[in-house]
Amino acid sequence: MDVTVGTEVPPLTIDPVPLEPMKTVGALLQDSNPIHWDVESVRALGMGDRPVNQGPNNLAYVINMLVAWAGGDNAALRRIQCRFLGNVFGGDAVTARGVVTAVREENGERLADLDVWLERSAEDRVLAGTATVAVG
């Protein structure tokens, strides 16, 4: 893979963010917070009228983008660190993006460091962080 500083990772768009996986992930995580499945709870908190996607789902979109870029090799993802900046709601369209900020050798392995993010639009990032991916 030809990777240099400034290389953009092919984006991954989720449009729309589906509702059913929110319930499934909530059950798997034993997350009893009703904002992930009960619209009335979301309304009562003044957060709108759509369920809120779980943070792990949002992070998974970025991870899936990176793994696809690495040729489907889950083990190529060496590190990821992200901050959650906003909520993603059922029905939103979001895009995971990344750009290489450094390429280096470590223990005989070629690694790419990246800035990564999840956005509703260029002006509305809902997750941002850094990652390291083995690039061959």
NORPELIN-V380589 format. One line per field, one symbol per residue. phi: phi as a letter, one per 40 degrees, with the letter a starting at -180 (. if undefined). A space follows every 50 residues. Layout:
# NORPELIN-V380589
phi=???
This chain:
# NORPELIN-V380589
phi=.cbbdgdccdcbbbaccccdcccccdcccfccccccabcccccccgbhbb ccccddccccccccccccccggcdccccaaabbcbacbbdgcbbbcbaac bababafgbcbbcbcbabbcadcbcbaaababbcbg
